[in-house]
């Protein structure tokens, strides 16, 4: 297995381009799965307050024997906590649950433009506080569209370092990628294999056959070739190891283009402009 590349963020911090996601992993399974990922060589774990498993991620890191500085930890602000005082309390709770004194990357999970009187600016300005006091080494957003990002750029001091969005061969989001590239915002891809929907695609299956890799490995490598930061999830140790085994081959430019051409603008998750779920 080759070394995982680092992506330099606009604020000078670096982030491993490949990581381990714990979305939809049950809390009781998270410590074991994240521990297996760390043992397999992952050094970037992506969690969130709404996933309900920050504590177990922290336990896995503590048990790994790795120094805190060796593991890049991302978490996200829950949708219930966009008001500044609520955000401050929620951030403190995330630090406590993870058992750390800083988070490498902290994100606003969703823009929620139909909630909080459409105000996500004051939420972002609160994240700026966490960045300035060093408890968040980098700050960013998740599921923000260009028009959301333009508002932050015009009304706030610190630009987002990262935008984490749904992205896969059936949803390439080229306009959003171009906007982020123009504004030095690193792009992270969630649902990188479209919840498995792309793995039977004949184009991907054909490329995998030629490369001697699985369709999932080919799609994950496609993300790497396009510069995305990506973090698949699994609770199966063999699959966890397989997913990270993508740094001993490359796709040709033609293969990358053929996979990108599969775009259908097809989401597996909700539309960020209408999504409004706030948990009780």
C-alpha positions as CSV (number, residue, x, y, z in Angstrom):
1,X,0.0,0.0,0.0
2,X,1.4,3.4,-0.9
3,X,1.3,6.4,1.3
4,X,-1.9,8.5,1.5
5,X,-1.3,11.9,-0.1
6,X,-1.8,15.1,1.9
7,X,-3.9,18.0,0.6
8,X,-2.8,21.4,1.6
9,X,-5.7,23.6,2.8
10,X,-5.9,27.3,2.1
11,X,-4.9,28.1,5.8
12,X,-1.7,26.1,5.5
13,X,-3.0,23.0,7.4
14,X,-2.7,19.6,5.6
15,X,-5.3,16.9,5.5
16,X,-5.0,13.2,4.5
17,X,-6.7,12.9,1.1
18,X,-8.1,9.5,2.1
19,X,-10.0,8.8,5.4
20,X,-12.5,6.7,7.2
21,X,-16.2,7.7,7.4
22,X,-18.4,6.6,10.3
23,X,-21.8,7.8,9.0
24,X,-24.5,5.2,9.7
25,X,-22.2,3.1,11.8
26,X,-23.9,2.2,15.0
27,X,-22.2,3.6,18.1
28,X,-21.7,0.1,19.5
29,X,-19.8,-0.9,16.3
30,X,-17.9,2.4,15.8
31,X,-14.9,1.9,18.1
32,X,-14.1,-1.5,16.6
33,X,-14.5,-0.3,13.0
34,X,-12.5,2.9,13.5
35,X,-9.8,0.9,15.4
36,X,-9.6,-1.5,12.4
37,X,-9.2,1.5,10.1
38,X,-6.4,3.0,12.1
39,X,-4.7,-0.4,12.2
40,X,-5.0,-0.6,8.4
41,X,-3.2,2.8,8.0
42,X,-6.0,5.3,7.9
43,X,-5.1,8.6,9.7
44,X,-8.2,10.6,9.0
45,X,-11.6,9.9,10.6
46,X,-14.8,11.8,9.7
47,X,-17.6,11.9,12.2
48,X,-20.4,14.3,13.3
49,X,-22.5,15.2,16.2
50,X,-25.6,13.9,14.4
51,X,-23.9,10.5,13.8
52,X,-24.0,9.8,17.6
53,X,-20.7,8.1,17.6
54,X,-18.1,10.8,18.4
55,X,-17.4,9.2,21.8
56,X,-16.6,5.9,20.2
57,X,-14.3,7.5,17.6
58,X,-12.4,9.1,20.5
59,X,-12.2,5.7,22.2
60,X,-10.7,4.1,19.0
61,X,-8.1,6.8,18.8
62,X,-7.2,6.5,22.5
63,X,-6.8,2.8,22.2
64,X,-4.8,2.9,19.0
65,X,-1.6,3.9,20.6
66,X,-1.2,6.7,18.1
67,X,-0.3,10.2,19.1
68,X,-3.1,12.7,18.9
69,X,-1.2,14.6,16.2
70,X,-1.1,11.5,14.0
71,X,-4.8,11.3,13.5
72,X,-6.8,13.9,11.6
73,X,-10.3,14.2,13.2
74,X,-13.3,15.9,11.4
75,X,-16.6,16.5,13.1
76,X,-19.6,18.6,12.3
77,X,-22.1,20.9,14.0
78,X,-25.5,19.3,14.5
79,X,-28.5,20.9,12.8
80,X,-30.1,21.7,16.2
81,X,-27.3,24.0,17.2
82,X,-27.0,26.8,14.6
83,X,-27.7,29.7,17.1
84,X,-24.3,31.0,18.3
85,X,-24.7,30.1,22.0
86,X,-26.0,26.6,21.0
87,X,-23.1,26.2,18.6
88,X,-20.6,27.0,21.3
89,X,-22.1,24.5,23.7
90,X,-22.3,21.8,21.0
91,X,-18.6,22.3,20.0
92,X,-17.6,21.9,23.7
93,X,-19.7,18.7,23.8
94,X,-18.0,17.4,20.7
95,X,-14.5,18.0,22.2
96,X,-15.6,16.2,25.4
97,X,-17.1,13.3,23.5
98,X,-14.0,12.8,21.4
99,X,-11.8,13.3,24.4
100,X,-9.6,15.8,22.6
101,X,-8.6,19.5,23.2
102,X,-8.8,20.4,19.5
103,X,-10.6,19.2,16.4
104,X,-8.6,19.2,13.2
105,X,-11.6,20.2,11.0
106,X,-15.0,21.4,12.2
107,X,-17.8,21.8,9.7
108,X,-21.4,23.3,9.6
109,X,-23.2,20.1,8.6
110,X,-26.0,21.6,6.5
111,X,-26.8,25.2,5.5
112,X,-30.5,24.8,6.4
113,X,-31.5,27.9,4.4
114,X,-35.2,27.5,5.3
115,X,-34.5,27.4,9.0
116,X,-33.1,30.0,11.5
117,X,-34.5,32.8,9.4
118,X,-32.1,31.7,6.7
119,X,-29.1,32.7,8.9
120,X,-26.1,30.5,8.6
121,X,-23.7,33.5,8.7
122,X,-23.8,33.9,12.5
123,X,-23.2,30.2,12.7
124,X,-20.1,30.5,10.6
125,X,-18.9,33.5,12.6
126,X,-19.1,31.3,15.7
127,X,-16.9,28.7,14.0
128,X,-14.5,31.5,13.3
129,X,-14.2,31.9,17.1
130,X,-13.2,28.2,17.4
131,X,-10.6,28.7,14.7
132,X,-9.2,31.8,16.3
133,X,-8.8,30.2,19.7
134,X,-7.1,27.2,18.2
135,X,-9.7,24.6,19.3
136,X,-10.6,24.0,15.6
137,X,-7.4,23.9,13.5
138,X,-9.5,24.4,10.3
139,X,-13.1,25.2,9.7
140,X,-15.4,24.5,6.8
141,X,-18.9,23.6,5.6
142,X,-20.8,20.6,4.3
143,X,-23.5,20.5,1.7
144,X,-23.0,24.2,0.8
145,X,-23.8,25.3,-2.8
146,X,-22.0,28.2,-4.5
147,X,-24.7,30.7,-3.6
148,X,-24.3,29.8,0.1
149,X,-20.5,30.1,-0.2
150,X,-20.7,33.5,-1.9
151,X,-22.7,34.8,1.1
152,X,-20.0,33.6,3.5
153,X,-17.3,35.2,1.4
154,X,-19.1,38.6,1.3
155,X,-20.2,38.7,5.0
156,X,-17.4,36.9,6.9
157,X,-13.7,37.2,7.6
158,X,-12.4,33.6,7.2
159,X,-13.2,31.6,4.1
160,X,-14.2,27.9,4.5
161,X,-11.2,25.6,4.0
162,X,-13.3,22.7,3.0
163,X,-16.7,21.9,1.5
164,X,-17.9,18.4,2.0
165,X,-20.6,17.4,-0.5
166,X,-22.3,14.4,-2.0
167,X,-20.1,13.5,-5.0
168,X,-19.7,10.3,-7.1
169,X,-19.7,9.3,-10.8
170,X,-23.5,9.9,-11.1
171,X,-23.2,13.3,-9.4
172,X,-20.0,15.0,-10.5
173,X,-21.0,18.5,-9.4
174,X,-18.6,20.1,-11.9
175,X,-19.9,23.7,-11.4
176,X,-19.5,23.4,-7.6
177,X,-16.0,21.9,-8.0
178,X,-15.0,24.8,-10.3
179,X,-16.3,27.3,-7.8
180,X,-14.4,25.7,-4.9
181,X,-11.2,25.5,-7.0
182,X,-11.5,29.2,-7.8
183,X,-11.8,30.1,-4.2
184,X,-9.2,27.6,-2.8
185,X,-11.8,25.5,-1.0
186,X,-10.9,21.8,-0.8
187,X,-13.7,19.4,-1.9
188,X,-14.6,16.4,0.2
189,X,-16.8,13.7,-1.3
190,X,-19.5,11.9,0.8
191,X,-21.4,9.0,-0.6
192,X,-18.4,8.4,-2.9
193,X,-19.7,5.2,-4.4
194,X,-23.4,6.4,-4.5
195,X,-24.2,3.9,-1.8
196,X,-23.1,1.2,-4.2
197,X,-25.2,2.3,-7.1
198,X,-22.2,2.9,-9.4
199,X,-20.5,-0.4,-8.8
200,X,-22.4,-2.4,-11.4
201,X,-21.9,0.3,-14.1
202,X,-20.4,-1.4,-17.2
203,X,-17.9,1.4,-17.7
204,X,-16.6,1.1,-14.2
205,X,-16.7,-2.8,-14.2
206,X,-14.7,-2.7,-17.5
207,X,-12.0,-0.4,-16.1
208,X,-11.8,-2.4,-12.9
209,X,-11.2,-5.6,-15.0
210,X,-8.3,-3.9,-16.9
211,X,-6.8,-2.5,-13.7
212,X,-7.1,-5.7,-11.7
213,X,-9.0,-3.8,-9.0
214,X,-12.5,-3.9,-7.7
215,X,-15.1,-1.4,-9.0
216,X,-15.1,0.3,-5.6
217,X,-11.3,0.7,-5.7
218,X,-11.6,2.2,-9.2
219,X,-14.2,4.7,-8.1
220,X,-12.3,5.7,-5.0
221,X,-9.2,6.1,-7.2
222,X,-11.2,8.3,-9.5
223,X,-11.9,10.6,-6.6
224,X,-8.3,10.8,-5.8
225,X,-7.3,11.5,-9.4
226,X,-9.9,14.4,-9.4
227,X,-8.4,15.8,-6.3
228,X,-11.3,15.0,-3.9
229,X,-10.8,14.1,-0.3
230,X,-12.7,10.9,0.2
231,X,-13.6,8.7,3.2
232,X,-15.6,5.5,2.5
233,X,-17.1,3.6,5.4
234,X,-17.3,-0.1,6.2
235,X,-17.5,-2.2,9.4
236,X,-15.9,-5.2,7.6
237,X,-12.1,-5.3,8.3
238,X,-11.3,-6.9,4.9
239,X,-13.3,-4.2,3.1
240,X,-11.7,-1.5,5.3
241,X,-8.3,-2.7,4.1
242,X,-9.4,-3.1,0.5
243,X,-10.7,0.4,0.3
244,X,-7.4,2.0,1.2
245,X,-5.5,-0.2,-1.2
246,X,-5.7,2.3,-4.0
247,X,-2.3,3.9,-4.0
248,X,-0.5,1.3,-6.0
249,X,-2.2,2.1,-9.4
250,X,-3.4,5.1,-11.4
251,X,-6.2,5.6,-13.8
252,X,-5.5,6.9,-17.3
253,X,-6.8,10.3,-18.3
254,X,-9.2,8.5,-20.6
255,X,-10.5,6.4,-17.8
256,X,-11.1,9.4,-15.5
257,X,-12.9,11.1,-18.3
258,X,-15.1,8.0,-19.1
259,X,-16.1,7.7,-15.4
260,X,-16.8,11.5,-15.1
261,X,-19.0,11.2,-18.3
262,X,-21.4,8.9,-16.3
263,X,-22.8,12.0,-14.5
264,X,-26.6,11.9,-14.2
265,X,-26.9,14.7,-11.6
266,X,-28.4,12.0,-9.5
267,X,-28.4,12.4,-5.7
268,X,-28.6,9.7,-3.1
269,X,-29.2,12.2,-0.4
270,X,-31.3,15.4,0.1
271,X,-31.1,18.7,-1.8
272,X,-29.1,21.2,0.3
273,X,-31.5,24.0,-0.8
274,X,-34.5,22.3,0.7
275,X,-33.2,20.0,3.4
276,X,-34.5,21.2,6.8
277,X,-34.3,18.3,9.2
278,X,-33.6,19.4,12.8
279,X,-33.5,16.5,15.2
280,X,-35.6,16.7,18.4
